[in-house]
Amino acid sequence: MLGDPRTVRIAGDDTAGIHRRADDADAENRRPERRGPHPGGAGDDAARPVPEAYCWSNLTSGNSARALWLLLLPFMVANIAHWMRPAAPARHPAQRLYDVLVRLVALSLTVLLTAAACEVALDLVAWQCAAAERCAAGKPWLGPLTGGWWAQPGRRLVLAAAAPVALTALLWWLSHRTWSAYESASPPPRPPGPARPLPGGERPALSLPGFWYGRRLVSRLRAAHTAAGLLTVAAALLVPALGHDRRPGGGGVPAVWGWTLAAAVAAGWAAVVVVVVRRGRTEAEPDERTDRWASKVLPGAALGVLALVAGYAAWSRPEWSAAARLPGTGVFAWLMLLQGVLVAALAATAYVLHRATPPEGCAGRCAMGGLGGAAAALLACGLGGVLTGGTAQRIADWLDRGGTPGVAGGAVAGPPVLLSWQAAVIPVLLLVVVVFAGYAAARTWRTCRRIAPGIAGSYEGEPRESASRSRRIARAVALARLTDSAPALAAAVTAATLLLGTVALAGAALTGTPPGPAADTWPGPLPALADTVQALGSWLMGAMVVLLVAMGRRAYRDAAARRTVGILWDVGTFWPRAAHPFAPPCYAERAVPDLTWRMCAWTELTGGRLVISGHSQGSVLAAAAVWQLDPATRGRVALLTYGSPLERLYGRWFPACFGPGPLNALAREVDCWRNLWRLTDPIGGPVLAGGDGAPPVDRGPLKDPLHYGRTMEHPLPAPILGHGDYQADPVFDTERAALLDRLAGEGRRLAVPGQAGALVPRPGS
């Protein structure tokens, strides 16, 4: 980033910090213009910009424990759905409904994860395997569950409930720990003076002082989701015990006590839902308050109810015996139905908001017509189903090594039938992806053939090379354009997932058996096809879980693999945790205040100007930090972005925060902003901002490669740079110098020019 192996950190810590070249460590103290009000006589060294680098990679890939965040992938995707809402006016009545629906989807994922842990620990292990002599044989670790005081079914369930309770406690601890480390950075104080509003009179969301300070909401949601996890375990213990006490000839005191506890669990769930839907984010100002009742009382009350339910389930019932599957496993079907209803309502709400979006708020470039958030929510539910279902399938196979769970002759009844139907639709969904990939490949090939003949003509005055040179450049351009096909792929996968999920739910409800046995009476080759699809889907579902765990294990041990995984977190964890508190933490709530504080403090102390430059995701951080500056400081700052996804990815998928309206407002507020882009870049592109009195922002497309053929000055072929090495283009230095000159030439005293950067040259750097 600095082009010098000798660097020193001048601010920050090992997680994220500001670095300089060793020779520039005390550049301000050496400069003559510091001693007088007028620059002059400083020489070339005094006029040279001092480069600084802000390194934030350790926020996403520094600690090996971050590899475990892969298991939180569904939570992260659900949180992203919150920020993908259309750019309708903030006061539109459907905005609050959209936020509430996303938070309810996120809550259902916590319940799904906890219910899956209960399915494995309580149903497969304690209820089915421990009660079957054939399954328990050869498993000495099941000894406490098969003899002695714990041998009764209710007591076995209570002992096994320690696993899902420990999982809930782990999620709470991770959320609390990362909340303290990432989301406690306060923004710098700003003098009064609103940011330039959007055409509708609203301020851009990212310019609000409290946008990057969501402690209050995260605290409240963490308490609600923790309580939801504990209440899910309580329900898993209560349903079978109460079902036994309600049998003919039962009743009495245990049944009355069971119904009382059922009412307490229901009241706890009502309180959880109220806390989740009651209030969203407060962004107008940093909110230091805490909701004591929600944050402190609710989890403690849920834990107390769980303890009472555990005592009730452990009550002596000598006549109780375990058979088939654990009562209450039908909750998976109800959860899937609930998630489908919530996603459908979210899609309808997003459609209403998209229709209410003013033309300048989207300009026809919103991904999926504003339905990106609903698609992300459905993807989160699908990922949650794959992870939980695959885990249950693999553990059931491991427990019943001598047979097949759920099939005649198996030692255990296996996981719920719905999980088998979900597994059976995975091969069909993958077929949809393969078909789309084939279409995209054919389209890329046609694009390459169409544009290849004109490549050489764009390099005037350079020698012509063979046609293969043009084809390689054209192929890079065509492949870069595939990024623009992502909304179509997302729409196809979303539609297929919704349809196939409906089929799986209906099939499980109507037949009550896995797809293979359910198709035995079908004509022709359909039974064999159903068996094949079910077996293949079960294998794929388990393989996905194993692959995810293997990736996490490798990333835990290998820093290079961890940086690769960190690329996923660059986008996924950029956004504050507004929907799911157990999602990986938002690194921008540390990085943006870091950059904002540095720019404010440096310009205030030195009276100088600076250029903040950012590549790729760094350009998003740079823009977000400039948005947070007060108008006086923003007038001393120039913005240089390159390889930037600000419009191409963020503007299309997150129109409320990065759509045409907010980007144009930023271009009007930042007088000095230039954006560099290439046709061969699959991530960066023009930001399409400026105009209406503001200077144009985009400069491009830049030539890539820089030279077409071999010359005496360039005897070897120039590489195709694509998304990286923008600094190698002479235009980069030209534009940076022009920004500095422009800052100094607008009647402003240039005391100590500098460059602060959030640079990410390429993945893995």
N, C-alpha and C positions, 0 to 999 in steps of 0.2 A: 504493500500500500504506500509506503514512504520511499521505496527505492533505495534503501540504505540498511545494511545489516546492523548498524549501531543505533539502537533506539532506546529511549527512556520513557517510562510512564510518568506523566506529570499530574495526572488526576485519576481518580477512580480506584478500582481494586482488581483482583485477579479475575473477577467475573466479567466486568466491563470497565473499560477505562480509555482515557485520552493519552495518545502516544505522540512523541516527536522524535525527530532525528537528534542524536546526542549533541551535534553541533548547534542545534537550535533550542536547546533546553532553556536558556535564559536570553532568548533573542530580544525580548522587550527591554531588558536592562542594558543591553549593549547599544541600543539605537539612539542616535543623537536627538531625533525628533521628540523623544520622551522628555527632554529637558527644556523644550521651548514650545510655544504655541504654533510655530510655523515649520513645516517640513523644509528641508533644504540642507545641502552639504552633507547628506547622509551617505552618498555613494551608492554603488550598485547593490551592495549587501543590504543596505537599509531599505531599498526599494523592492527587494525581492520578497515575494510572498513567503510566509512561513507555513509549511504544510503540517497539518495535524491529522491524526487518524483516530477515529473512534472504533474500537474493536469490541464487538458485542456477541461474537460467535459462542462464547462460553455460556451465554444465557440460554442457548438452544441445544448445544451439544458438548458442553464442557465436562459435566459430571457424568460418570458412567451410569449412575442411577437413572439418568434421563432416558436410557434405553427402555425402561419399564413403562414409559409413557405410551408405547405402542399399544399396550392393553387398554389405554383410555381413548383409543381412536374414535369409537362411536360418540363419546361425550364431546370430543373436540368438534366433530362434524355437526352435532346438534347445536353447539354454541355458535358455529359459523352461520348456521341458518338464521340466527337472530339478526345478524348484520347484513343479510342479503335482501332485506325488505326493499320494496320499490321506493322511489324518491317522491312520494306523495307529501303534501304539506304536513308538518309535524302535528298540527292540531286536528287532522282528519280523525274522525271517531274510530275508524278501523285500525289505526296505528296501535292503540292499546290492546285491541283484540289480537292483533298479530303477535305482539310481544307475549301476551298471556298464553296463546296457543303454543308458541315455541317453548316456553318454560314448562308447560304441561307435557309436551313431548319429551323434553329432557328429564322430567321427573319419572316418566314411564320407563326410560332407559335405566335409571337407577333401580327401580323396582324389578326390571327384567334381569339385571345383573345379579341382584340379591336373590331373586327367585331361582335363577340358574344355580347359584351356589347352594341353595336349599335343596334343589333337585338332586344335585350330586351328593351332598353330604347326608341329607335326611332321607331322601327317597332311595337312591341307588345303593348307598353304603349301609345306612342304619336300618332302613325298613326292608329292603329287598335282599341284599346280599347277606347281612348279618342273620336274617331269619331263615335263609336257605342253607342247609348243611352242605350241599354240594358246592355252593359258591364260597362259603366261609372256610372250607377245607383248604389247608395250605396257606392261610393268611393269618399268621400269628398276631399281626397288628390289630386284628378284629377281636382279639380276646376279651377286652373290656366290654364289648357289646354283646358277646354271646354267652356270658355266664355271670353268676353273682347278682348283685343288687341291680346292675344296669341292664339285665337281660330283658326286662319288660319293655314292650315297644315304646311306650311314652318316655321312659327314662333313656332309652337308646336315642330317641329323637332329641332329647334335651342335651345329651352329651355331644351329639353330632352338630347341634346348633352352634357350637363354639366356632366352627369354621366360617359360616356366613357372618357371624357377629365380628369375628376378627377381620374379615374382609371389609366390613363397614367401618370398623375402627381404623384400619389402614388408610382407606380413602379419606376419612376425616383428617387423619394426621398429615397425609400428603398435602391436602388442600390447605390446612392451617399453616404448615411449614412453608409452602411456596407462597402463600398469601403474605407472610411476613417478609420473605426474601425478595419478592418481585413487585408486589402491589402496594408497598408502603412508601414509595418515593413521591413526595409531594411536589406539585408544580411550583415554579417560581412565582412570587407575587407580581401582579400586573396592575398598573395604574388604571383608573377608570377610562373607559373608551371602548365601545363595542367594535367588533370586527365588522368588515363590510358585509352587509346582508346579501342574501341571494335575491334574485329578481322578485320573489314573492314576499320579501321583507323578513325572511328568517336568516339567522346566522348559521354558517356551515357547522355541522356537528363537531368536526374535528378541531374547530377553533374555540369550543366551549372550555372554560377553565377546569371543569370537573370531568371531562371526557376520559382522561387517563387516570382517574382516581375512583375506582369502584369498590372500595373496601366495604362500604355498608351493605351493598347488595350481595356481594360474595359471602359476607358473614351470615346474612339472613338465609340465603339459599343453602349454604353449607349446613346450617342447623336443620333446615327443613328436609334436605336429602338424607342427612344422617338419621333423623327421626324416621323417615320413610323406610330406610334400610332396616332399622330395628323393628319397626312395626310389621314389615314383610316377614321377618323371621318369627315374630310373635304369631302372625296369622298362620304360618306354616306349622307351628306347634299346636295352635288352638284348634284348627279345623279337624284334624283326625281325632284328637282327644274328645272334642265336643261331639263329633259324629258317633263315637263309641258310646258316650253317655246318653245320647238321644235314641239309641236303639230300643226296640221293644223290651220292656222289663227293666230298662235303665231308669234314669231320672234321679230324683232325690237331690241331696245337697250338692254333689259334684256338678250336675247339670245346671243348677241354679247359679253356681259359682262360674261355670263356663259361659253362660249367657251374660252374666255381669261383665266378665272380661271381654266378651265379644263387643259389648256396648262401649267399653273403654277403648278398645282397638279402633272401633268405628269413629269415636270422638277424636282419637289421635289423628286418624287419616283426614278428618274434616279440618282439623287445625293445620295440618301440613298443607292441604290444598289452599286454605285461606292465606297462609303465609306466602305461598308461591305466587298466587295470582294477585295479591293485594297491591303491591307497589313495585315498579320497575326501577330503572336507573335514574339517578339525579345527576345531571351533567352541567347544569347552569353554573354551579359552584362546587368546589371540593367539599364533600359531605363527611364530616368527622363524627357524626352521631352514630350510635349503635342502637339496635333494637333489642333491648335487654331481654324482653319476654321471648321473642323468637329465637335469639341467639343462645340464651342460657337455659331457659325453662323448658322449651320444647324437647331438645334431645334428652335432657334428664328425665322428663316425664315419660318419654317413649322407652327409655331404659328401665324405668320402674315398672311400666306395664309389661315389658318383656320378662322381667324377673318374676312377676306374679303369674304370668302365663306359663313360664317354665316350671314353677312350683305346682301349678294345676296339672300340667302334662305329666309330671313325675309322680303324681298321686298313684298309690298302689291300685292296680287293676289286674289281678292275677288271671282273669279269664280273657284278657285282651290278647289277640294274636295278629300278626301281620300277614297280609295276603295281597297278591297282585301289586298294583302301584299304590303309592301313598295317596290317600284322599286329599283333594285340593290341587292336584297337578293340572286340572283343567284351566287354571289361571292363565296358562300360556296362551290358550286360544282367546280368552277374554282380553288379555294384554294386546295380542296382535290385532284384534278387532278394534280396541280402543285406539291404538296407534294409527290404524287406517282411517278411522273417523277424524282424529285430530289432524292428520296430514291433509285429508280432503278439505276440512274446514280451513286449514292454513292456506291451501291453494286458492280456495274461493276468496278468502280475505286478501291475499296477495293480488288476485285479479282485480278486485275492487280498488285497491291502492294503485295499481298500475294504470287503471283507467282514469284515476284522479290525478295522475302525475302530469304537470304542465309539460308542453312540448320541449321546452328548454331543459327540463329535468332529466330527460332520457335520450332525446334525439334519435329514437328508433334503434338504439344500440344496446338495450338491456337484454341480457342473456335470458333466453326462454320466455320472453314476453313478461318478465317480472316474476316468473314462477320458480326462480332459482332457489329461493329459500325453502319452498315446499319440497323440491327435489332433494335438497341437502338433508332435510328432516327425514325423508323417506330412506335416503341412503344410510343415515345414522341408524334408523330402525333395522334396516337390512343387515348392516354390519353387526349390530348387537345380536340379531338372531343367528347369524353365522357363527359368531364367537361363542355364544352360550350354547347353541345347539351342537356345534362341533365338539365343544368340550364334553358335553353330556354324552354324545355318541362315543367318543374315544374312551371315556372312563367306563362306560357300560361294556364296551368290547374288552377292556382290560380286566374288568371284574369277572366276566364270563368267558374265560379263555377257552373253555371246552365247547362252546356253542355260540349261537347268535342271539343276542338279546331281543326279546319280543317275538321270537320264532319258536315253534314247537320244539321242545327238546332243550331249550335254553335254560340256564340256571336262574336267570332273573327276567322279569317282565320287560325290563328296559325303560328308556326314557319315554315321555309322552308321545303319542302317535303323531301329533302335529309336527314334531321335530323331524320325523321321517319324511313327511310330506314337504316340509321346507327344504330338506336335502334333495329331494327328487326334482325340484324345479331349478336347482342351480345349474345343471348341465344345459337346460334350455336357455337360461339367461346368458350363459357363456357363449352359446351359439349366436345369440343376438349380437353380442360384442364382436365375435369373429366376423359375422356378416358385415357389420358396419366397418370393421377394420379393412376388410377386403374392398369395400366401396371407397374408403378413404385412400387406399393404396392406388386403386385405379384412377381416382381423381388426381392424385399427386403426379402420377405418370403422365396423364394428359396435360396437366399444367406445365410440367417440365418440358415436354415436347413443344408446347405452344410458345413458351418464352425463350427457349434456348437460342433460336436464330437471332434474336435482338440483343443478346448479351454483349457481343463484341462491339456493336455499334455504340454502346453507352460509354466506351473507353476511346474517346477521340484522340487521334494522333499516336496511338500505341500499336505496336506490331501485333498481327493476328497470330493466334496459336491454333492448335488443332481443334476440331469440333468437340473433342472430349473435354477440353477446358471449359467451354461454354456449357456443356451438359452438367459438369460438376457444380458450376455456379448456379445454374438453373435448378438443379436438384436441391441445393441448399435453400434457395428461395421458396421452392414448392413445399419442402418439408416444414419450413418456418410458418407457412400459411396454415398448416394443420391445426395450429392453436386456435384459429378462428372457427374450426369445426367442432370444438369441444361442446358448445351448447347443443348442437344437433345430437351428438353422442349421448349427452346427459339426458336429453328429452327421450331418446329411444330406450335407454336403460331404465329411466323412470317409469315410462309407460309399461314396459315389459315386466318390471318388478311389481308394479301395482296389479297388473292382470294375473301374473303367476302367483302372487301372494294371495289373491282372492281365491284362485283355484285350490291352493294348498289348504287354506282355511276351510273352504266348503268341503273339500274331499275328506279332511280329517273329521269334520263334524257329521257328515252324512254316513260315512262308512265305519268309523271307529277303529279302523285297521290301517296298517301301512299300505302304501300304494301297490306293492307287489301282491300281497294276498287279496287286496280289494279288486285287482284286475284279473283274478283267476277265471272268472266267468266270461270275460270279454272274448270276442272272436279273433281268430287268426293269430298273428304274431304279437298282438298287443300285450298279453300277459308277460311274455318274455321281454318285450321292450320295457314294460313297467318295472320288472325286476332289475333289468340292466340300469335303467335310469336311477332307481332308488339306490342300488349298490354304488354306482359311480358318484352320485350326489353325496352319499354318506362319506365316501372316501375323500371327495373334494372338500367337503366341509371340515373334516378332521385334518386334512392336509393344510388347509388355510390356517387353522389354529396352530399346527405344528410349525408351519413356515413363519408365522408371526412370532412365536416363541423363539425359534431359531434366530430370526433377525434380531430380536431383542437381546438374546444371549451373545451373539456376535458383536452387536453394538456395545454391549456392556464391557466386553474385553478389548475391542479394537477401536481406537480413537478415529481412524479413517472411516470405518463403517458408521460410527456415531455421527460424524459430520455429514455423511450421506443422508442418514435419517433426519439430521437437523434441517436439511433442505425442506422436508415436509413440514416441520414445525415453523419454518420461516413464515409461511403463509397461514397455517392453521392456528398458531398461537400468537399471531400479531394482534388479534382482537381481544378486548377485555372479556372476562368471564361474566357474561350478562345472562346466560341461560342455564349453564351447567357448572356448578362450583367444583366438580371433580374433574373437569377438563384440565389438560396441561396448562400451566400458568401463562399469563400474557407477558411476554418479555418486553413489549412496547411500553408497558406501564413503568418499566425501569428505564428503557432506552430513550424514550421521548423526553421525559423530564431531565435525563442526563444531558442530552443535546441542548435542550432549551436553557437549562441552567448555565451550561458552558457558553452559549452564545450571548445570553444576557449579561453574565458576569464579565466576559472578556470585553465586550463593547463598552460596558459601563466603566471598567477600570482603565482601559487604554484609549477610549474615544475613537477606536479604529473601526474599520469595515472588514467584512469577511465574505468569502464564497463558501457555501456549504455544498459539497458535491456528493452525489450518491449514485451507485450503480445497482441495478436490479432491485432487490428488496430494500437495499440501502436508500434508494431514491424515495421509496414510500416512507421510510423513517424520516428522511430529510424533510420531505414535504409536510409530514405530520408535525415535526418540530417547528418548522417555520410558521405553520398555522397557529401554534401556541404562543408565538411572540406577541408582545404589545406593539402597536403601530410604530412607536418611535424606534424600537430595536429592529423591527422588520425593515425599516427604511435604511438600515446600515448593512443589510444582508442581501446577498445575491444567491440564487439557487441554480445549480447546474446538475441536471439529471441525464443519465445515459443508460441505454438498455433497460428502460423503465417500464414496468407493467402498470403504471398509474391508470392509464385509460384502457389499455388492451385487456387486462385481466380485472383489475380492481374496479374500473369504471363500469364495466359491463356486468360484473357479478355483484358488486356492492354499490349500486347507483345512489343510494341515499347519502353515502359518505364521499364517494369519488366520482359521481356522475358529472355530466357536463356543467351543471349549475355550480357545484362546489369547486371544480377545477377552474372554471372561468373566473369565479370570485377570487381564488388564490392568485390567478394570473393578474388580476387588477390590483391586488394588494401588494404583490411582489413585483416591483418595477423591473427588476433584473432577473429574468428566468430564461434559461435556454435548455432545450431538451434535444439530445442527439439520438438518432436511431438508424437502424439498418433493415433492409429487406430480408436479409439472411438471419435475422434475430428471431428465434421462436418465442421469446418472452417479451422483449421490449418493443416499443412502437411509439408513434406520435401521441402526444397527450391531447391534441386537438383543442388547445386552449388559446386564449388571446382574442384579439378583435374587440370591437365595441370600445375603441379608445385605448385598449391595452396593446402593447407591442406583441408581435407574433412570438410564440414560444419555440416551436419546432424548427430544427435545422436537420434536414435530411430528405431523402435517405442518403446516408453516407455510402461511399463506394466500398464494396467488399467483394473481392479482395481489393487492396489499394491499387494494385497494378495488374493489368490483364496478362501481358506477355513478358518475355525476357528482353531486357535492354542492357546497355553498358552500365547504367547506374544500378539496375536491379537484375543481375544475371540469373538469379534463382527465382522460381515461381513464388509469388506472394501467397501466403496462406489465406484461407477463408476463415475469418475471425468469428462470425456468427454473433453469439451473445457476449463474448469476452474481449479483453484487450482494447477497449475503446481508447485508452491512453496512447496506444500505438498510432492512432490516426492524428495527423497534424492538425486537424480541425479541433481536436480537444484542447490543445494548448492555445490555439487561436481564440476559441470561444471563452476560455477561462481568462485570458488576458483582456479580452474585450469587456467581460463583466467587471473586472477590477477597474479598468479605465472608465467604464461607465459610472461605477460607484464614485470614483474620484472626480469625474467631470460634471457632476450635477450640482456643483456649488457646495460640495461637502469636503471637509478637511480629512484627508487620508493620512491618519497618524501611523497606524501599524497595520497594514493590510495582512490578512492571513487566510488560510484555507483550512476549514474543518471538514472532515469527510466521514460519511458512513459508507464505506466502500466494501463491496463484496465482489471481487474481480471474477470469480467463477466458483461453481459448487465445489466444496471441499477445501477452499483456501483458508 
